[in-house]
């Protein structure tokens, strides 16, 4: 890459800080959940998507909502089933297919995780930003997501 091909210094700084911020913030949330004896954030995300769906989902539908690879979704679902937080249901029209849905224990666990997660969001994102900065950051990141999805 020649110097003229290089991204602008602000672009490089923004990318670096975005990646570092993501890692640091996720690590802090995960550490707090662990300290409280709660499961990892990925469990919360899956339970939230299943609760929001208000119906059983096919594993590939959950995979799309979580943006995980197929093997990652399969492993996550297996752990959630073993913990009694999710149950598998047969798909009558497809003998090999299955649906998954959140159990009452899964709803209770999601409810236990949320206050800890919400507290970390307030402490790590809301508190350090000034009025309007969270909205501006969300809008900017939204534009990056849209642009990245357009590029093939």
C-alpha positions in Angstrom: 0.0 0.0 0.0 1.4 3.3 -0.9 1.0 6.4 1.3 -1.7 7.8 -1.0 -3.7 4.5 -0.7 -3.6 4.7 3.1 -6.8 5.6 5.0 -6.8 9.0 6.6 -5.3 9.1 10.1 -8.7 9.8 11.6 -10.1 6.8 9.9 -7.3 4.6 11.3 -7.8 6.1 14.8 -11.6 5.6 14.6 -11.2 1.9 13.5 -8.6 1.2 16.2 -10.7 2.8 18.9 -13.9 1.0 17.7 -12.2 -2.4 17.9 -10.5 -1.7 21.3 -13.7 -0.2 22.8 -15.7 -3.2 21.7 -13.3 -5.7 23.2 -12.8 -3.7 26.5 -16.5 -3.1 27.0 -17.5 -6.7 26.3 -14.7 -8.0 28.5 -16.0 -5.7 31.4 -19.6 -6.9 30.9 -18.6 -10.5 30.8 -16.4 -10.1 33.9 -19.3 -8.5 35.8 -21.7 -11.2 34.8 -19.2 -13.9 35.9 -18.6 -12.1 39.2 -22.4 -12.2 39.8 -22.4 -15.9 39.1 -24.4 -15.4 35.9 -23.9 -17.0 32.5 -22.1 -15.2 29.6 -23.6 -12.4 27.5 -24.2 -14.7 24.6 -26.7 -16.6 26.7 -28.6 -13.4 27.4 -28.7 -12.5 23.7 -30.1 -15.9 22.7 -32.7 -15.9 25.6 -33.7 -12.3 24.7 -34.2 -13.2 21.0 -36.3 -16.3 21.9 -38.3 -14.3 24.4 -38.9 -11.5 21.9 -40.0 -14.0 19.3 -42.8 -15.1 21.6 -42.8 -18.4 19.6 -40.5 -21.3 19.0 -37.8 -20.5 16.4 -35.9 -22.8 14.0 -32.2 -22.8 14.9 -31.3 -21.0 11.7 -33.7 -18.2 12.5 -32.0 -17.7 15.9 -28.6 -17.9 14.1 -29.6 -15.0 11.8 -30.8 -12.9 14.7 -27.6 -13.5 16.7 -25.2 -13.3 13.7 -23.3 -16.4 14.8 -22.0 -19.1 12.6 -24.0 -22.3 12.5 -21.6 -24.3 14.7 -21.6 -21.5 17.3 -25.4 -21.4 17.4 -25.5 -25.2 17.8 -23.1 -25.1 20.7 -24.9 -22.3 22.4 -28.3 -24.0 22.0 -26.9 -27.2 23.4 -25.6 -25.4 26.5 -28.9 -23.6 27.0 -30.9 -26.9 26.6 -28.6 -28.6 29.1 -29.1 -25.8 31.6 -32.9 -26.1 31.2 -33.3 -22.6 29.8 -34.4 -23.6 26.3 -36.3 -26.6 25.0 -36.2 -28.3 21.7 -39.5 -29.1 19.9 -40.0 -31.3 16.9 -41.2 -29.8 13.6 -44.2 -31.9 12.5 -43.8 -31.1 8.8 -40.1 -31.9 8.9 -39.2 -35.1 10.7 -35.6 -34.0 11.2 -36.2 -30.4 11.9 -36.6 -28.8 15.3 -37.7 -25.5 16.9 -36.4 -24.1 20.1 -38.1 -21.9 22.7 -37.3 -20.3 25.9 -38.5 -22.1 29.1 -39.8 -20.4 32.2 -36.4 -21.0 33.8 -34.9 -19.2 30.7 -37.2 -16.2 31.2 -36.2 -16.1 34.9 -32.5 -16.3 34.0 -32.8 -13.5 31.4 -34.5 -11.4 34.0 -31.6 -12.0 36.5 -29.0 -11.1 33.9 -30.7 -7.9 32.7 -30.1 -5.7 35.8 -26.4 -6.5 35.8 -26.1 -5.9 32.0 -28.1 -2.7 32.2 -26.0 -1.4 35.1 -22.9 -2.0 33.0 -24.4 -0.2 30.0 -25.1 2.8 32.2 -21.6 2.8 33.8 -19.6 2.0 30.7 -21.5 3.8 27.9 -24.1 6.2 29.3 -22.1 7.8 32.1 -18.9 8.7 30.2 -20.8 10.3 27.3 -22.2 13.8 27.3 -25.8 14.6 26.3 -26.5 13.6 22.8 -23.2 11.7 22.3 -24.8 8.2 22.7 -27.4 9.1 20.0 -24.7 10.4 17.7 -22.5 7.4 18.3 -25.4 5.1 17.6 -26.2 6.9 14.4 -22.6 6.8 13.2 -22.2 3.1 14.0 -25.5 2.5 12.2 -24.2 4.1 9.1 -21.1 1.9 9.3 -23.2 -1.2 9.6 -25.4 -0.3 6.6 -22.3 0.5 4.5 -20.5 -2.7 5.5 -23.6 -4.8 4.6 -23.7 -3.2 1.2 -20.1 -4.1 0.4 -19.8 -7.6 -1.0 
